[in-house]
Amino acid sequence: MLTFLLIVLALIALAVFPVMYTARAMGAENTGIGSVLLVLVLQLCLSKLVEMVISSGLVAALAGFFGGALIIQMVMVTTYKRALLISLVSSVIAILGVLLLIKLAGGHRVPAEEMSMLLTALSGRIA
């Protein structure tokens, strides 16, 4: 159970901190925890909406990516090009972190169902 809680905390950190620090590095105006959480919630809502409307996986992923960058632009007050970079860099960092977390958690024999649930929870952030 402790391993599960540590994995959940690590996933939250992998969702929040890459966006926050990448936005700060790119010069966005609003980079506080509240702005980052708002961006993540809105991106999750957008990804679920896109999944309902668009059936093609590639088109849905692209729409989620470009729509997510628009959300970053509006909430964090930056240019669209910088928002695209923030989205791209933070997504790559989150994906690498999740892969590392899977590798580390695999050594502790985390059940596949729990890991699948955690990855599904993070999928809205990555899309």
N, CA, C and O atoms as a GROMACS GRO file, in nm:
protein
  508
    1MET      N    1   0.083  -0.119   0.000
    1MET     CA    2   0.000   0.000   0.000
    1MET      C    3   0.088   0.125   0.000
    1MET      O    4   0.055   0.224  -0.066
    2LEU      N    5   0.198   0.121   0.074
    2LEU     CA    6   0.287   0.235   0.078
    2LEU      C    7   0.348   0.262  -0.060
    2LEU      O    8   0.365   0.377  -0.100
    3THR      N    9   0.381   0.154  -0.129
    3THR     CA   10   0.436   0.170  -0.265
    3THR      C   11   0.334   0.237  -0.356
    3THR      O   12   0.369   0.324  -0.436
    4PHE      N   13   0.210   0.197  -0.343
    4PHE     CA   14   0.103   0.257  -0.425
    4PHE      C   15   0.092   0.406  -0.397
    4PHE      O   16   0.081   0.485  -0.491
    5LEU      N   17   0.095   0.447  -0.271
    5LEU     CA   18   0.085   0.589  -0.236
    5LEU      C   19   0.206   0.667  -0.287
    5LEU      O   20   0.192   0.780  -0.333
    6LEU      N   21   0.322   0.608  -0.277
    6LEU     CA   22   0.442   0.674  -0.330
    6LEU      C   23   0.435   0.691  -0.481
    6LEU      O   24   0.479   0.793  -0.535
    7ILE      N   25   0.380   0.593  -0.548
    7ILE     CA   26   0.364   0.603  -0.694
    7ILE      C   27   0.264   0.712  -0.729
    7ILE      O   28   0.287   0.789  -0.822
    8VAL      N   29   0.156   0.721  -0.655
    8VAL     CA   30   0.056   0.827  -0.679
    8VAL      C   31   0.120   0.965  -0.658
    8VAL      O   32   0.099   1.055  -0.740
    9LEU      N   33   0.195   0.981  -0.552
    9LEU     CA   34   0.263   1.109  -0.527
    9LEU      C   35   0.364   1.140  -0.637
    9LEU      O   36   0.377   1.256  -0.679
   10ALA      N   37   0.435   1.040  -0.683
   10ALA     CA   38   0.531   1.061  -0.792
   10ALA      C   39   0.460   1.101  -0.921
   10ALA      O   40   0.510   1.187  -0.994
   11LEU      N   41   0.345   1.041  -0.949
   11LEU     CA   42   0.270   1.078  -1.069
   11LEU      C   43   0.216   1.221  -1.061
   11LEU      O   44   0.215   1.293  -1.161
   12ILE      N   45   0.173   1.261  -0.943
   12ILE     CA   46   0.128   1.400  -0.926
   12ILE      C   47   0.244   1.495  -0.950
   12ILE      O   48   0.230   1.596  -1.018
   13ALA      N   49   0.359   1.461  -0.894
   13ALA     CA   50   0.477   1.545  -0.916
   13ALA      C   51   0.517   1.547  -1.063
   13ALA      O   52   0.559   1.650  -1.114
   14LEU      N   53   0.504   1.434  -1.131
   14LEU     CA   54   0.536   1.428  -1.274
   14LEU      C   55   0.438   1.506  -1.360
   14LEU      O   56   0.471   1.546  -1.471
   15ALA      N   57   0.319   1.528  -1.309
   15ALA     CA   58   0.222   1.607  -1.383
   15ALA      C   59   0.241   1.756  -1.359
   15ALA      O   60   0.224   1.837  -1.451
   16VAL      N   61   0.276   1.795  -1.236
   16VAL     CA   62   0.280   1.936  -1.198
   16VAL      C   63   0.416   2.001  -1.227
   16VAL      O   64   0.421   2.104  -1.293
   17PHE      N   65   0.522   1.943  -1.178
   17PHE     CA   66   0.651   2.011  -1.181
   17PHE      C   67   0.710   2.033  -1.321
   17PHE      O   68   0.768   2.139  -1.344
   18PRO      N   69   0.697   1.939  -1.415
   18PRO     CA   70   0.750   1.970  -1.548
   18PRO      C   71   0.681   2.090  -1.613
   18PRO      O   72   0.747   2.170  -1.680
   19VAL      N   73   0.551   2.102  -1.594
   19VAL     CA   74   0.480   2.217  -1.652
   19VAL      C   75   0.525   2.345  -1.584
   19VAL      O   76   0.552   2.445  -1.650
   20MET      N   77   0.534   2.342  -1.452
   20MET     CA   78   0.570   2.462  -1.376
   20MET      C   79   0.710   2.512  -1.414
   20MET      O   80   0.729   2.630  -1.444
   21TYR      N   81   0.807   2.423  -1.411
   21TYR     CA   82   0.945   2.466  -1.435
   21TYR      C   83   0.973   2.496  -1.582
   21TYR      O   84   1.054   2.584  -1.613
   22THR      N   85   0.907   2.425  -1.672
   22THR     CA   86   0.923   2.457  -1.814
   22THR      C   87   0.861   2.593  -1.845
   22THR      O   88   0.917   2.671  -1.921
   23ALA      N   89   0.746   2.621  -1.786
   23ALA     CA   90   0.682   2.751  -1.807
   23ALA      C   91   0.769   2.863  -1.752
   23ALA      O   92   0.780   2.969  -1.814
   24ARG      N   93   0.830   2.841  -1.638
   24ARG     CA   94   0.920   2.942  -1.582
   24ARG      C   95   1.041   2.964  -1.673
   24ARG      O   96   1.084   3.077  -1.694
   25ALA      N   97   1.095   2.855  -1.725
   25ALA     CA   98   1.211   2.867  -1.814
   25ALA      C   99   1.176   2.938  -1.945
   25ALA      O  100   1.261   3.004  -2.004
   26MET      N  101   1.052   2.923  -1.989
   26MET     CA  102   1.009   2.987  -2.114
   26MET      C  103   0.958   3.130  -2.094
   26MET      O  104   0.924   3.197  -2.191
   27GLY      N  105   0.953   3.175  -1.972
   27GLY     CA  106   0.916   3.313  -1.945
   27GLY      C  107   0.766   3.340  -1.937
   27GLY      O  108   0.723   3.453  -1.961
   28ALA      N  109   0.687   3.240  -1.904
   28ALA     CA  110   0.544   3.262  -1.886
   28ALA      C  111   0.521   3.347  -1.762
   28ALA      O  112   0.600   3.344  -1.668
   29GLU      N  113   0.411   3.424  -1.763
   29GLU     CA  114   0.385   3.515  -1.652
   29GLU      C  115   0.327   3.446  -1.529
   29GLU      O  116   0.370   3.473  -1.417
   30ASN      N  117   0.230   3.357  -1.547
   30ASN     CA  118   0.164   3.288  -1.436
   30ASN      C  119   0.216   3.146  -1.425
   30ASN      O  120   0.174   3.058  -1.500
   31THR      N  121   0.308   3.123  -1.332
   31THR     CA  122   0.367   2.990  -1.320
   31THR      C  123   0.349   2.931  -1.181
   31THR      O  124   0.420   2.839  -1.142
   32GLY      N  125   0.255   2.985  -1.105
   32GLY     CA  126   0.230   2.934  -0.971
   32GLY      C  127   0.158   2.800  -0.974
   32GLY      O  128   0.113   2.754  -1.079
   33ILE      N  129   0.149   2.738  -0.858
   33ILE     CA  130   0.087   2.606  -0.847
   33ILE      C  131  -0.060   2.611  -0.888
   33ILE      O  132  -0.111   2.516  -0.948
   34GLY      N  133  -0.129   2.720  -0.856
   34GLY     CA  134  -0.269   2.734  -0.892
   34GLY      C  135  -0.289   2.737  -1.043
   34GLY      O  136  -0.380   2.673  -1.096
   35SER      N  137  -0.204   2.812  -1.112
   35SER     CA  138  -0.213   2.819  -1.258
   35SER      C  139  -0.183   2.684  -1.321
   35SER      O  140  -0.249   2.643  -1.417
   36VAL      N  141  -0.084   2.615  -1.268
   36VAL     CA  142  -0.048   2.484  -1.322
   36VAL      C  143  -0.162   2.384  -1.301
   36VAL      O  144  -0.195   2.308  -1.391
   37LEU      N  145  -0.220   2.383  -1.182
   37LEU     CA  146  -0.331   2.292  -1.156
   37LEU      C  147  -0.451   2.324  -1.245
   37LEU      O  148  -0.518   2.233  -1.294
   38LEU      N  149  -0.478   2.453  -1.267
   38LEU     CA  150  -0.586   2.492  -1.357
   38LEU      C  151  -0.558   2.443  -1.498
   38LEU      O  152  -0.648   2.391  -1.565
   39VAL      N  153  -0.436   2.459  -1.545
   39VAL     CA  154  -0.398   2.411  -1.678
   39VAL      C  155  -0.419   2.260  -1.688
   39VAL      O  156  -0.475   2.212  -1.786
   40LEU      N  157  -0.375   2.186  -1.587
   40LEU     CA  158  -0.386   2.040  -1.592
   40LEU      C  159  -0.532   1.994  -1.591
   40LEU      O  160  -0.568   1.901  -1.662
   41VAL      N  161  -0.615   2.059  -1.510
   41VAL     CA  162  -0.757   2.023  -1.506
   41VAL      C  163  -0.824   2.055  -1.640
   41VAL      O  164  -0.901   1.974  -1.692
   42LEU      N  165  -0.795   2.172  -1.696
   42LEU     CA  166  -0.854   2.208  -1.824
   42LEU      C  167  -0.805   2.117  -1.937
   42LEU      O  168  -0.881   2.083  -2.027
   43GLN      N  169  -0.677   2.078  -1.932
   43GLN     CA  170  -0.626   1.986  -2.033
   43GLN      C  171  -0.691   1.848  -2.021
   43GLN      O  172  -0.718   1.783  -2.122
   44LEU      N  173  -0.716   1.804  -1.899
   44LEU     CA  174  -0.784   1.677  -1.879
   44LEU      C  175  -0.925   1.682  -1.935
   44LEU      O  176  -0.970   1.589  -2.001
   45CYS      N  177  -0.996   1.791  -1.907
   45CYS     CA  178  -1.131   1.809  -1.961
   45CYS      C  179  -1.129   1.812  -2.113
   45CYS      O  180  -1.213   1.751  -2.179
   46LEU      N  181  -1.031   1.883  -2.169
   46LEU     CA  182  -1.019   1.891  -2.314
   46LEU      C  183  -0.992   1.753  -2.373
   46LEU      O  184  -1.052   1.717  -2.475
   47SER      N  185  -0.903   1.677  -2.312
   47SER     CA  186  -0.871   1.545  -2.368
   47SER      C  187  -0.992   1.452  -2.364
   47SER      O  188  -1.013   1.374  -2.457
   48LYS      N  189  -1.072   1.459  -2.257
   48LYS     CA  190  -1.193   1.376  -2.250
   48LYS      C  191  -1.295   1.421  -2.353
   48LYS      O  192  -1.363   1.337  -2.413
   49LEU      N  193  -1.308   1.550  -2.375
   49LEU     CA  194  -1.399   1.602  -2.477
   49LEU      C  195  -1.355   1.560  -2.616
   49LEU      O  196  -1.437   1.520  -2.699
   50VAL      N  197  -1.227   1.568  -2.642
   50VAL     CA  198  -1.173   1.529  -2.773
   50VAL      C  199  -1.194   1.380  -2.795
   50VAL      O  200  -1.228   1.339  -2.906
   51GLU      N  201  -1.175   1.298  -2.692
   51GLU     CA  202  -1.198   1.154  -2.704
   51GLU      C  203  -1.342   1.123  -2.740
   51GLU      O  204  -1.369   1.030  -2.816
   52MET      N  205  -1.437   1.201  -2.685
   52MET     CA  206  -1.578   1.178  -2.714
   52MET      C  207  -1.614   1.219  -2.856
   52MET      O  208  -1.699   1.156  -2.920
   53VAL      N  209  -1.550   1.325  -2.907
   53VAL     CA  210  -1.589   1.381  -3.036
   53VAL      C  211  -1.513   1.317  -3.153
   53VAL      O  212  -1.572   1.291  -3.257
   54ILE      N  213  -1.385   1.293  -3.136
   54ILE     CA  214  -1.300   1.246  -3.245
   54ILE      C  215  -1.265   1.099  -3.220
   54ILE      O  216  -1.217   1.062  -3.113
   55SER      N  217  -1.290   1.015  -3.323
   55SER     CA  218  -1.264   0.873  -3.306
   55SER      C  219  -1.122   0.833  -3.346
   55SER      O  220  -1.072   0.732  -3.297
   56SER      N  221  -1.058   0.909  -3.432
   56SER     CA  222  -0.923   0.876  -3.476
   56SER      C  223  -0.823   0.911  -3.367
   56SER      O  224  -0.822   1.024  -3.317
   57GLY      N  225  -0.739   0.816  -3.330
   57GLY     CA  226  -0.644   0.837  -3.221
   57GLY      C  227  -0.541   0.944  -3.252
   57GLY      O  228  -0.511   1.026  -3.166
   58LEU      N  229  -0.487   0.944  -3.373
   58LEU     CA  230  -0.385   1.041  -3.409
   58LEU      C  231  -0.443   1.183  -3.415
   58LEU      O  232  -0.382   1.277  -3.364
   59VAL      N  233  -0.559   1.197  -3.476
   59VAL     CA  234  -0.623   1.329  -3.485
   59VAL      C  235  -0.660   1.379  -3.346
   59VAL      O  236  -0.644   1.497  -3.316
   60ALA      N  237  -0.709   1.289  -3.261
   60ALA     CA  238  -0.746   1.327  -3.125
   60ALA      C  239  -0.622   1.371  -3.046
   60ALA      O  240  -0.628   1.468  -2.970
   61ALA      N  241  -0.512   1.300  -3.063
   61ALA     CA  242  -0.389   1.336  -2.992
   61ALA      C  243  -0.339   1.473  -3.038
   61ALA      O  244  -0.297   1.554  -2.956
   62LEU      N  245  -0.342   1.498  -3.168
   62LEU     CA  246  -0.298   1.628  -3.220
   62LEU      C  247  -0.390   1.740  -3.173
   62LEU      O  248  -0.343   1.847  -3.135
   63ALA      N  249  -0.519   1.716  -3.176
   63ALA     CA  250  -0.615   1.817  -3.130
   63ALA      C  251  -0.595   1.845  -2.981
   63ALA      O  252  -0.602   1.960  -2.937
   64GLY      N  253  -0.571   1.740  -2.904
   64GLY     CA  254  -0.544   1.758  -2.761
   64GLY      C  255  -0.416   1.834  -2.736
   64GLY      O  256  -0.410   1.917  -2.646
   65PHE      N  257  -0.312   1.806  -2.816
   65PHE     CA  258  -0.184   1.873  -2.799
   65PHE      C  259  -0.195   2.022  -2.832
   65PHE      O  260  -0.153   2.106  -2.752
   66PHE      N  261  -0.252   2.055  -2.947
   66PHE     CA  262  -0.263   2.195  -2.987
   66PHE      C  263  -0.366   2.270  -2.901
   66PHE      O  264  -0.347   2.388  -2.872
   67GLY      N  265  -0.473   2.202  -2.862
   67GLY     CA  266  -0.568   2.264  -2.771
   67GLY      C  267  -0.510   2.286  -2.632
   67GLY      O  268  -0.537   2.386  -2.567
   68GLY      N  269  -0.428   2.190  -2.588
   68GLY     CA  270  -0.360   2.204  -2.459
   68GLY      C  271  -0.264   2.321  -2.459
   68GLY      O  272  -0.251   2.392  -2.359
   69ALA      N  273  -0.196   2.341  -2.572
   69ALA     CA  274  -0.106   2.456  -2.582
   69ALA      C  275  -0.185   2.587  -2.577
   69ALA      O  276  -0.138   2.685  -2.519
   70LEU      N  277  -0.302   2.588  -2.636
   70LEU     CA  278  -0.387   2.707  -2.630
   70LEU      C  279  -0.430   2.736  -2.485
   70LEU      O  280  -0.434   2.851  -2.443
   71ILE      N  281  -0.460   2.631  -2.411
   71ILE     CA  282  -0.495   2.647  -2.270
   71ILE      C  283  -0.376   2.705  -2.193
   71ILE      O  284  -0.392   2.796  -2.112
   72ILE      N  285  -0.257   2.652  -2.219
   72ILE     CA  286  -0.137   2.704  -2.153
   72ILE      C  287  -0.117   2.850  -2.188
   72ILE      O  288  -0.084   2.931  -2.100
   73GLN      N  289  -0.136   2.885  -2.314
   73GLN     CA  290  -0.119   3.024  -2.356
   73GLN      C  291  -0.213   3.116  -2.280
   73GLN      O  292  -0.172   3.222  -2.232
   74MET      N  293  -0.338   3.077  -2.268
   74MET     CA  294  -0.437   3.164  -2.204
   74MET      C  295  -0.419   3.173  -2.052
   74MET      O  296  -0.428   3.281  -1.994
   75VAL      N  297  -0.393   3.061  -1.988
   75VAL     CA  298  -0.385   3.060  -1.842
   75VAL      C  299  -0.251   3.116  -1.793
   75VAL      O  300  -0.247   3.192  -1.697
   76MET      N  301  -0.143   3.078  -1.859
   76MET     CA  302  -0.011   3.119  -1.813
   76MET      C  303   0.039   3.247  -1.877
   76MET      O  304   0.149   3.294  -1.845
   77VAL      N  305  -0.038   3.304  -1.966
   77VAL     CA  306  -0.009   3.431  -2.032
   77VAL      C  307   0.130   3.427  -2.097
   77VAL      O  308   0.228   3.479  -2.044
   78THR      N  309   0.134   3.364  -2.212
   78THR     CA  310   0.256   3.354  -2.291
   78THR      C  311   0.218   3.348  -2.438
   78THR      O  312   0.099   3.346  -2.471
   79THR      N  313   0.316   3.344  -2.525
   79THR     CA  314   0.286   3.333  -2.668
   79THR      C  315   0.250   3.188  -2.701
   79THR      O  316   0.280   3.097  -2.625
   80TYR      N  317   0.186   3.170  -2.817
   80TYR     CA  318   0.144   3.035  -2.855
   80TYR      C  319   0.265   2.946  -2.884
   80TYR      O  320   0.264   2.827  -2.853
   81LYS      N  321   0.369   3.003  -2.945
   81LYS     CA  322   0.489   2.924  -2.972
   81LYS      C  323   0.553   2.874  -2.843
   81LYS      O  324   0.595   2.759  -2.833
   82ARG      N  325   0.561   2.962  -2.745
   82ARG     CA  326   0.616   2.920  -2.616
   82ARG      C  327   0.526   2.818  -2.548
   82ARG      O  328   0.574   2.725  -2.484
   83ALA      N  329   0.396   2.836  -2.563
   83ALA     CA  330   0.301   2.740  -2.504
   83ALA      C  331   0.318   2.602  -2.569
   83ALA      O  332   0.310   2.500  -2.500
   84LEU      N  333   0.341   2.599  -2.700
   84LEU     CA  334   0.368   2.472  -2.767
   84LEU      C  335   0.494   2.407  -2.712
   84LEU      O  336   0.496   2.286  -2.688
   85LEU      N  337   0.598   2.487  -2.691
   85LEU     CA  338   0.722   2.433  -2.635
   85LEU      C  339   0.703   2.385  -2.492
   85LEU      O  340   0.756   2.280  -2.453
   86ILE      N  341   0.628   2.461  -2.413
   86ILE     CA  342   0.600   2.420  -2.276
   86ILE      C  343   0.527   2.286  -2.276
   86ILE      O  344   0.562   2.196  -2.200
   87SER      N  345   0.428   2.273  -2.362
   87SER     CA  346   0.351   2.150  -2.370
   87SER      C  347   0.438   2.033  -2.416
   87SER      O  348   0.431   1.924  -2.359
   88LEU      N  349   0.518   2.056  -2.517
   88LEU     CA  350   0.603   1.949  -2.571
   88LEU      C  351   0.708   1.905  -2.470
   88LEU      O  352   0.722   1.786  -2.442
   89VAL      N  353   0.782   2.000  -2.415
   89VAL     CA  354   0.891   1.966  -2.323
   89VAL      C  355   0.836   1.902  -2.196
   89VAL      O  356   0.890   1.802  -2.150
   90SER      N  357   0.731   1.958  -2.139
   90SER     CA  358   0.677   1.902  -2.016
   90SER      C  359   0.616   1.763  -2.040
   90SER      O  360   0.623   1.677  -1.953
   91SER      N  361   0.558   1.741  -2.157
   91SER     CA  362   0.504   1.608  -2.189
   91SER      C  363   0.616   1.505  -2.203
   91SER      O  364   0.603   1.393  -2.153
   92VAL      N  365   0.724   1.543  -2.269
   92VAL     CA  366   0.837   1.451  -2.282
   92VAL      C  367   0.896   1.417  -2.145
   92VAL      O  368   0.925   1.301  -2.117
   93ILE      N  369   0.911   1.517  -2.061
   93ILE     CA  370   0.964   1.493  -1.926
   93ILE      C  371   0.869   1.401  -1.848
   93ILE      O  372   0.914   1.310  -1.779
   94ALA      N  373   0.738   1.424  -1.860
   94ALA     CA  374   0.641   1.341  -1.788
   94ALA      C  375   0.643   1.198  -1.840
   94ALA      O  376   0.636   1.103  -1.761
   95ILE      N  377   0.653   1.180  -1.970
   95ILE     CA  378   0.657   1.045  -2.027
   95ILE      C  379   0.782   0.971  -1.981
   95ILE      O  380   0.774   0.855  -1.940
   96LEU      N  381   0.897   1.038  -1.987
   96LEU     CA  382   1.020   0.975  -1.940
   96LEU      C  383   1.012   0.942  -1.791
   96LEU      O  384   1.059   0.836  -1.748
   97GLY      N  385   0.954   1.031  -1.714
   97GLY     CA  386   0.937   1.005  -1.572
   97GLY      C  387   0.846   0.886  -1.545
   97GLY      O  388   0.874   0.806  -1.456
   98VAL      N  389   0.738   0.875  -1.621
   98VAL     CA  390   0.646   0.762  -1.603
   98VAL      C  391   0.715   0.631  -1.641
   98VAL      O  392   0.700   0.530  -1.572
   99LEU      N  393   0.791   0.633  -1.750
   99LEU     CA  394   0.865   0.513  -1.789
   99LEU      C  395   0.966   0.473  -1.681
   99LEU      O  396   0.981   0.355  -1.651
  100LEU      N  397   1.034   0.570  -1.625
  100LEU     CA  398   1.127   0.542  -1.516
  100LEU      C  399   1.053   0.489  -1.393
  100LEU      O  400   1.100   0.397  -1.326
  101LEU      N  401   0.938   0.548  -1.364
  101LEU     CA  402   0.859   0.504  -1.249
  101LEU      C  403   0.812   0.360  -1.269
  101LEU      O  404   0.812   0.281  -1.175
  102ILE      N  405   0.771   0.326  -1.390
  102ILE     CA  406   0.730   0.188  -1.419
  102ILE      C  407   0.847   0.093  -1.398
  102ILE      O  408   0.831  -0.015  -1.340
  103LYS      N  409   0.963   0.133  -1.446
  103LYS     CA  410   1.082   0.050  -1.429
  103LYS      C  411   1.115   0.031  -1.281
  103LYS      O  412   1.145  -0.080  -1.237
  104LEU      N  413   1.110   0.140  -1.204
  104LEU     CA  414   1.140   0.131  -1.061
  104LEU      C  415   1.033   0.053  -0.985
  104LEU      O  416   1.066  -0.027  -0.897
  105ALA      N  417   0.907   0.075  -1.018
  105ALA     CA  418   0.799   0.005  -0.949
  105ALA      C  419   0.794  -0.142  -0.988
  105ALA      O  420   0.746  -0.225  -0.911
  106GLY      N  421   0.843  -0.174  -1.106
  106GLY     CA  422   0.845  -0.313  -1.149
  106GLY      C  423   0.929  -0.399  -1.058
  106GLY      O  424   0.903  -0.519  -1.043
  107GLY      N  425   1.030  -0.340  -0.998
  107GLY     CA  426   1.114  -0.414  -0.905
  107GLY      C  427   1.041  -0.451  -0.777
  107GLY      O  428   1.081  -0.544  -0.708
  108HIS      N  429   0.934  -0.378  -0.745
  108HIS     CA  430   0.857  -0.404  -0.624
  108HIS      C  431   0.732  -0.486  -0.652
  108HIS      O  432   0.648  -0.505  -0.564
  109ARG      N  433   0.720  -0.534  -0.772
  109ARG     CA  434   0.608  -0.618  -0.813
  109ARG      C  435   0.472  -0.551  -0.790
  109ARG      O  436   0.384  -0.608  -0.726
  110VAL      N  437   0.458  -0.430  -0.843
  110VAL     CA  438   0.329  -0.361  -0.836
  110VAL      C  439   0.234  -0.434  -0.931
  110VAL      O  440   0.270  -0.459  -1.046
  111PRO      N  441   0.114  -0.467  -0.885
  111PRO     CA  442   0.020  -0.538  -0.972
  111PRO      C  443  -0.010  -0.459  -1.099
  111PRO      O  444  -0.016  -0.336  -1.098
  112ALA      N  445  -0.028  -0.532  -1.206
  112ALA     CA  446  -0.053  -0.471  -1.336
  112ALA      C  447  -0.179  -0.385  -1.336
  112ALA      O  448  -0.184  -0.283  -1.404
  113GLU      N  449  -0.279  -0.425  -1.260
  113GLU     CA  450  -0.403  -0.347  -1.256
  113GLU      C  451  -0.380  -0.209  -1.195
  113GLU      O  452  -0.433  -0.109  -1.244
  114GLU      N  453  -0.301  -0.203  -1.089
  114GLU     CA  454  -0.273  -0.074  -1.025
  114GLU      C  455  -0.193   0.016  -1.118
  114GLU      O  456  -0.222   0.135  -1.129
  115MET      N  457  -0.093  -0.040  -1.184
  115MET     CA  458  -0.011   0.040  -1.275
  115MET      C  459  -0.094   0.087  -1.393
  115MET      O  460  -0.079   0.201  -1.438
  116SER      N  461  -0.182   0.002  -1.443
  116SER     CA  462  -0.269   0.041  -1.554
  116SER      C  463  -0.361   0.156  -1.511
  116SER      O  464  -0.384   0.248  -1.589
  117MET      N  465  -0.414   0.151  -1.390
  117MET     CA  466  -0.500   0.256  -1.339
  117MET      C  467  -0.424   0.388  -1.328
  117MET      O  468  -0.477   0.493  -1.362
  118LEU      N  469  -0.301   0.382  -1.280
  118LEU     CA  470  -0.221   0.503  -1.266
  118LEU      C  471  -0.189   0.564  -1.402
  118LEU      O  472  -0.196   0.686  -1.419
  119LEU      N  473  -0.154   0.481  -1.498
  119LEU     CA  474  -0.122   0.532  -1.631
  119LEU      C  475  -0.245   0.591  -1.698
  119LEU      O  476  -0.235   0.690  -1.770
  120THR      N  477  -0.361   0.530  -1.676
  120THR     CA  478  -0.484   0.584  -1.731
  120THR      C  479  -0.514   0.720  -1.671
  120THR      O  480  -0.561   0.810  -1.741
  121ALA      N  481  -0.487   0.738  -1.543
  121ALA     CA  482  -0.509   0.866  -1.477
  121ALA      C  483  -0.418   0.973  -1.534
  121ALA      O  484  -0.457   1.090  -1.542
  122LEU      N  485  -0.297   0.936  -1.574
  122LEU     CA  486  -0.203   1.032  -1.627
  122LEU      C  487  -0.223   1.056  -1.777
  122LEU      O  488  -0.168   1.152  -1.832
  123SER      N  489  -0.300   0.970  -1.844
  123SER     CA  490  -0.313   0.981  -1.989
  123SER      C  491  -0.374   1.114  -2.031
  123SER      O  492  -0.341   1.166  -2.138
  124GLY      N  493  -0.462   1.170  -1.951
  124GLY     CA  494  -0.519   1.300  -1.985
  124GLY      C  495  -0.414   1.409  -1.985
  124GLY      O  496  -0.427   1.504  -2.062
  125ARG      N  497  -0.315   1.400  -1.905
  125ARG     CA  498  -0.208   1.499  -1.898
  125ARG      C  499  -0.117   1.490  -2.020
  125ARG      O  500  -0.071   1.592  -2.073
  126ILE      N  501  -0.091   1.368  -2.064
  126ILE     CA  502   0.003   1.349  -2.172
  126ILE      C  503  -0.059   1.387  -2.305
  126ILE      O  504   0.011   1.438  -2.393
  127ALA      N  505  -0.187   1.363  -2.321
  127ALA     CA  506  -0.250   1.391  -2.450
  127ALA      C  507  -0.264   1.536  -2.481
  127ALA      O  508  -0.316   1.571  -2.587
   0.00000   0.00000   0.00000
